[in-house]
Amino acid sequence: WKNEMRKLFHLPFDIVRGGDAKTRNPFVGEGSDLVIVSMDTLAGDRVFARLQEADVEPYDIVFFDEAHKLSANRNPDYTIDKTDRYRLSEAIAGIRGEDARWNLSWAAHHLVLLTATPHMGREYPYYALWRLLEPEVFGSIDAFNSFPPSSRTRYFIRRSKEEMVRYDGTRIYPDRISDSLGCELSPGERLLYD
């Protein structure tokens, strides 16, 4: 990320590591507006406590790469299990929870969730990601389910492998052709399969 941001956009991002929060707040002061930090480091007690300090300014935009790792799931008894990564993303999105450990006094103005991993058709985890984008609009799974599919394109871009092309327009991934071929089994193989 650091190399790509410098090469493509000429933005000098700093990488925040857990040790950086020992003696100072890496989210305050010069250079604190352009930082890269792993979700697990940011969710750690010491580093997250630095985000909770009063002099931290809200970030204009926060990117979550590998956003499928921000997981929340609903159990059969309707209780919700959330990972620390998801609680972190809720805090940054401005969704206040019952546990003060995960609350911030500010919210990022914009979130971008990036993933190349399909949601596997599981309804609640898919909704939970959408909820991070617009907590007021998607306050419940029923609100999400009633949200018109045609309006969803305002919130996400989805590209399939078949749509991916190079700058010259040629496809990146070749067509896959599958065919079922038959074969004769020997008498021993037939006996085994039978």
C-alpha positions in Angstrom: 0.0 0.0 0.0 2.7 2.5 0.9 4.6 1.9 -2.4 1.4 2.1 -4.5 0.2 5.3 -2.8 3.6 6.9 -3.4 4.0 5.7 -6.9 0.5 6.3 -8.2 -0.7 9.3 -6.2 2.6 10.8 -4.8 1.2 10.5 -1.3 3.7 9.9 1.5 1.9 7.5 3.8 3.5 6.3 7.1 3.1 2.8 8.5 1.9 2.7 12.1 3.1 -0.3 14.1 2.1 -1.3 17.6 5.3 0.1 19.2 4.6 3.5 17.7 1.8 4.0 20.3 4.0 3.4 23.3 5.5 6.8 23.7 3.4 9.0 21.4 0.1 9.1 19.5 0.8 8.3 15.9 -2.7 9.6 14.9 -2.0 13.2 16.0 0.4 15.8 14.6 2.5 16.0 11.4 2.1 13.0 9.1 -0.8 11.5 11.1 -3.3 12.3 8.3 -1.8 9.7 5.9 -1.2 6.4 7.8 -1.4 2.7 7.0 -2.0 0.3 9.8 -3.1 -3.3 9.9 -6.5 -4.0 11.3 -5.1 -6.3 14.0 -2.6 -3.7 15.2 -5.3 -1.0 15.2 -7.7 -3.2 17.1 -5.1 -3.8 19.8 -5.8 -2.2 23.2 -2.8 0.3 23.1 -3.2 1.5 19.6 -7.0 1.7 19.7 -6.7 3.7 22.9 -4.7 6.3 21.0 -7.5 6.7 18.5 -9.8 7.4 21.5 -7.7 10.4 22.6 -9.5 13.7 22.4 -7.0 15.4 20.0 -7.4 12.8 17.2 -9.1 14.4 14.2 -11.7 12.4 12.2 -10.2 10.9 9.0 -11.7 12.0 5.7 -11.5 8.5 4.3 -10.6 5.1 5.7 -9.9 2.1 3.4 -10.4 -1.4 4.7 -8.5 -3.9 2.5 -9.6 -7.5 2.8 -13.0 -6.2 4.1 -14.4 -9.7 4.2 -12.4 -10.2 7.3 -14.6 -7.6 9.0 -17.1 -10.3 10.1 -20.2 -10.3 12.1 -22.7 -13.2 12.1 -26.1 -13.8 13.5 -26.7 -17.0 15.5 -29.9 -19.1 15.4 -30.9 -17.5 18.7 -30.5 -14.0 17.0 -27.5 -13.1 19.1 -24.7 -11.4 17.1 -21.1 -12.5 17.1 -18.6 -9.8 16.0 -14.9 -10.1 15.5 -12.6 -7.4 17.0 -12.0 -6.4 13.4 -15.7 -5.8 12.9 -16.0 -3.8 16.2 -13.0 -1.7 15.0 -14.8 -0.9 11.7 -18.0 -0.1 13.5 -16.1 2.4 15.7 -14.5 4.1 12.7 -17.9 4.2 11.0 -19.4 6.0 14.0 -21.5 3.1 15.2 -21.5 3.3 18.9 -21.8 0.0 20.9 -22.5 -0.9 24.4 -18.8 -1.7 25.1 -17.0 1.6 25.7 -13.7 -0.1 24.7 -14.9 0.2 21.1 -16.4 3.7 21.1 -14.8 6.7 19.4 -15.8 10.3 19.8 -15.5 10.8 16.1 -16.3 8.9 12.8 -14.5 8.8 9.5 -16.3 10.8 6.9 -16.1 8.0 4.3 -15.3 4.3 4.3 -14.1 2.2 1.4 -14.4 -1.5 1.8 -12.2 -3.6 -0.6 -12.4 -7.3 -1.1 -12.1 -9.8 -3.9 -13.7 -12.5 -1.8 -17.3 -13.3 -2.5 -19.7 -13.1 0.4 -20.7 -16.7 -0.2 -24.4 -16.0 -0.1 -24.7 -15.7 3.7 -27.2 -13.0 4.4 -26.2 -11.5 7.7 -22.5 -11.1 7.1 -23.3 -9.5 3.8 -25.7 -7.1 5.5 -23.1 -6.3 8.2 -20.7 -5.0 5.7 -23.3 -2.8 4.0 -24.3 -1.5 7.5 -20.8 0.0 7.9 -21.3 2.1 4.8 -24.5 3.7 5.8 -25.5 2.9 9.4 -28.6 5.1 9.4 -29.9 3.7 6.1 -29.1 0.1 6.9 -30.0 0.1 10.6 -31.6 -3.3 10.4 -31.5 -6.3 8.1 -35.1 -5.6 7.1 -34.1 -2.1 6.0 -31.3 -3.6 4.0 -33.6 -6.3 2.4 -36.1 -3.6 1.3 -33.4 -1.3 -0.2 -33.9 -1.4 -4.0 -31.3 -3.4 -5.8 -31.1 -0.7 -8.4 -29.9 1.8 -5.7 -27.2 -0.5 -4.5 -24.9 0.4 -7.3 -24.4 3.8 -5.6 -22.5 2.0 -2.9 -20.5 -0.7 -4.6 -18.6 -1.6 -7.7 -18.5 -5.2 -8.6 -16.3 -6.6 -11.4 -16.3 -10.3 -12.4 -13.3 -11.9 -13.9 -15.0 -12.0 -17.3 -15.1 -8.2 -17.3 -11.5 -7.6 -16.5 -9.5 -6.3 -19.4 -6.0 -4.8 -20.1 -5.6 -1.2 -21.2 -5.7 -2.4 -24.9 -9.1 -4.1 -24.3 -7.9 -7.7 -24.4 -9.3 -9.9 -21.6 -7.0 -10.7 -18.7 -8.6 -14.1 -18.0 -9.1 -16.5 -20.9 -12.4 -18.3 -21.4 -12.7 -21.5 -19.5 -14.1 -24.4 -21.4 -15.2 -27.4 -19.5 -16.4 -30.7 -20.9 -17.3 -34.1 -19.4 -15.4 -36.9 -21.0 -16.4 -40.5 -20.7 -14.1 -43.4 -20.2 -14.3 -47.2 -20.2 -13.7 -48.9 -16.8 -11.8 -52.1 -16.6 -13.7 -55.0 -15.1 -11.7 -54.5 -11.8 -12.5 -50.8 -11.7 -16.2 -51.5 -12.4 -16.3 -54.0 -9.6 -14.7 -51.4 -7.2 -17.2 -48.7 -8.2 -20.1 -51.0 -8.0 
